[in-house]
Amino acid sequence: MCGRYELKAKARDLNRHFPQLHLGQGEMPQMVEMRPTDSVLMITRHNNGHLGSKARWGLVGSFLDQPPRSPLINLRSEGLATKPFYSKILKRSRCLIPATAFFEWPSVSGRKQKMRISQPNGETLMLAGVFDHHPDAGTTCAILTTAADATISRIHDRMPLILGREESNFWLNEYAEFPDDEFAAMLQTPSQCALLVETIIEEAPSPQLSLVFA
């Protein structure tokens, strides 16, 4: 599961990571913490390099007559290649969604507690995503999820599908026929990405800000 994520990376950091990606800082999302329906940054393959563009977070398939009330922000990776409509999106429209962290809210002593998950070295995570173009909703995307690893399973049974450099290249490559078996094997391989889980203590709102004026 991934219902919110963070992107604090600078455009120059992403440009160093991806060949021929020429992002300007003005092209980066204005908000640091991304929420469903926000306009988010996605990276796709473009000619011999990469392209950064915006998509609304919450997938609306082009096969739908009209946008649903609750677009899909996450898609389960397992079995996706065999689903009638979403398999077509998987095979033709894959992207990477960069994030410096993602968040979960496990229940602790009966209360939801915000947890921030990131790499210990602060490097940007590359989340596997898919996107589509709908005549009414525009370009939209979703993050793929997989079974939680040993670190995340303590707070949730699902996590975003995080890709390393080689896996990212595989994900963005163009194929005459999508390699279903390689995709399935990738899902069976434990992620090599070490993750750090931190508790976020959110400050209570100021009493002055809570006043209701007649």
C-alpha positions in Angstrom: 0.0 0.0 0.0 1.1 3.5 -0.7 -1.3 6.3 0.0 1.1 9.2 0.3 4.7 9.7 -0.6 7.4 12.4 -0.5 9.6 13.9 -3.2 12.3 16.2 -1.9 14.8 15.5 -4.7 16.1 18.4 -6.8 15.7 18.4 -10.6 19.5 18.3 -10.9 19.6 15.1 -8.9 17.2 13.3 -11.2 19.0 14.6 -14.3 22.2 13.0 -13.0 20.4 9.7 -12.5 18.7 9.5 -15.9 20.5 10.0 -19.2 19.3 12.9 -21.3 16.7 13.9 -18.8 16.5 17.7 -18.8 14.2 18.7 -16.0 14.1 22.2 -14.8 13.3 22.9 -11.1 10.1 24.6 -12.3 8.9 21.3 -13.7 9.1 19.6 -10.3 5.9 19.2 -8.3 5.2 22.2 -6.1 4.2 20.1 -3.1 6.8 17.9 -1.2 4.2 15.4 0.1 2.2 13.8 -2.7 -1.4 12.8 -2.1 -4.0 11.0 -4.3 -5.3 13.2 -7.2 -2.1 15.4 -7.0 -0.2 16.1 -10.2 3.0 14.0 -9.8 6.2 13.5 -11.7 6.7 10.4 -13.7 9.8 9.3 -15.7 9.4 7.4 -19.1 11.7 6.3 -21.8 12.1 8.8 -24.7 14.1 8.0 -27.8 17.6 7.2 -26.4 17.0 9.0 -23.1 14.3 9.8 -20.6 11.4 12.2 -20.3 9.9 13.7 -17.2 6.2 14.6 -17.3 3.2 15.2 -15.1 0.3 12.8 -14.4 -2.5 12.9 -11.9 -2.1 10.2 -9.2 -5.1 7.9 -9.6 -5.3 5.7 -12.7 -8.2 6.2 -15.0 -8.0 3.6 -17.8 -8.7 4.8 -21.3 -11.2 1.9 -21.6 -13.5 3.5 -19.1 -16.4 5.6 -20.4 -16.0 8.1 -17.5 -13.6 8.6 -14.6 -14.5 6.7 -11.5 -15.1 8.4 -8.2 -12.1 6.7 -6.6 -9.3 6.2 -9.2 -6.8 3.5 -8.5 -3.7 4.9 -6.8 -2.2 1.5 -6.3 -2.2 -1.7 -8.4 -1.2 -5.2 -7.2 1.8 -6.4 -9.2 0.9 -10.1 -8.8 -1.4 -11.3 -11.6 -1.5 -7.9 -13.3 -0.1 -9.3 -16.5 -3.2 -11.5 -16.9 -5.9 -8.9 -16.1 -8.0 -8.1 -19.2 -7.7 -4.4 -19.3 -4.8 -3.5 -16.9 -2.5 -5.9 -18.6 -2.6 -3.8 -21.7 -1.6 -0.7 -19.7 1.2 -2.7 -18.0 2.6 -3.9 -21.4 2.6 -0.5 -23.2 2.6 2.3 -20.6 5.2 1.8 -17.8 6.8 4.6 -15.8 9.0 5.3 -12.8 7.7 7.5 -10.0 10.6 9.0 -8.0 10.1 9.4 -4.3 12.4 10.2 -1.4 10.1 8.4 1.1 6.6 6.9 1.4 4.3 6.8 4.4 2.2 4.3 6.3 -0.2 4.7 9.2 -0.2 1.5 11.3 -2.3 1.4 14.4 -0.2 1.9 17.6 -2.1 1.5 20.9 -5.4 2.1 19.1 -4.2 5.2 17.3 -2.9 5.7 13.8 0.8 6.6 13.8 2.5 8.1 10.8 5.6 6.3 9.7 8.1 7.6 7.1 10.0 4.9 5.1 13.1 5.9 3.1 16.6 4.8 2.2 19.1 5.3 5.1 21.4 7.2 2.8 18.6 9.5 1.6 18.8 8.4 -2.0 15.7 8.6 -4.2 13.5 5.5 -4.5 12.3 4.5 -7.9 8.7 3.2 -7.7 7.3 1.1 -10.5 4.2 2.7 -12.0 1.9 2.6 -15.0 0.0 5.3 -16.7 -2.8 5.9 -19.2 -4.5 8.7 -21.2 -8.2 9.2 -20.7 -10.1 11.7 -22.9 -11.7 13.4 -19.8 -9.3 12.6 -17.0 -6.1 13.3 -19.0 -2.9 11.5 -18.1 -3.1 9.5 -14.9 -0.9 7.0 -13.1 -0.8 4.4 -10.4 2.0 2.9 -8.2 2.5 -0.9 -8.3 2.7 -2.7 -5.0 4.2 -6.0 -3.9 4.4 -8.1 -0.7 6.1 -6.3 2.1 9.7 -7.2 2.9 10.9 -8.1 6.4 11.2 -4.4 7.4 7.9 -3.2 6.2 5.9 -6.3 7.1 6.0 -5.1 10.8 3.7 -2.2 9.9 1.9 -3.3 6.6 1.6 -6.4 4.4 2.1 -4.4 1.2 4.6 -1.9 -0.1 5.5 -0.1 -3.3 7.4 -2.0 -5.9 10.9 -0.4 -5.6 13.3 -0.9 -8.5 17.0 -0.9 -8.6 19.0 0.5 -11.5 18.9 -2.7 -13.6 15.3 -3.3 -12.8 14.5 0.3 -13.7 16.1 -0.2 -17.1 14.1 -3.4 -17.6 10.9 -1.6 -16.6 11.3 1.3 -19.0 12.6 -0.7 -22.0 10.3 -1.1 -25.0 9.4 -4.6 -26.1 7.8 -6.1 -29.1 6.2 -8.5 -26.7 6.3 -7.8 -22.9 8.5 -10.4 -21.1 5.8 -11.7 -18.6 8.2 -14.4 -17.2 10.9 -11.9 -16.4 8.4 -9.6 -14.8 7.1 -12.5 -12.7 10.6 -13.5 -11.7 11.4 -9.9 -10.7 8.4 -10.0 -8.3 9.8 -13.2 -6.7 13.2 -11.6 -6.1 13.5 -9.9 -2.7 14.3 -6.2 -3.0 17.9 -5.3 -2.3 16.9 -1.8 -1.1 17.6 -1.3 2.6 14.8 0.8 4.2 14.6 2.9 7.3 11.3 3.3 9.2 10.9 6.4 11.3 8.0 7.5 13.5 6.8 11.0 12.6 5.6 13.1 15.5 3.1 15.6 14.2 2.5 18.7 16.2 -1.0 19.4 17.6 -2.6 22.4 16.0 -2.3 25.7 17.9 -5.3 26.4 20.2 -5.6 29.8 18.5 -6.0 28.1 15.1 -8.7 25.9 16.5 -11.0 28.8 17.6 -14.3 29.1 15.8 -15.4 32.6 15.2 -19.0 33.5 15.0 
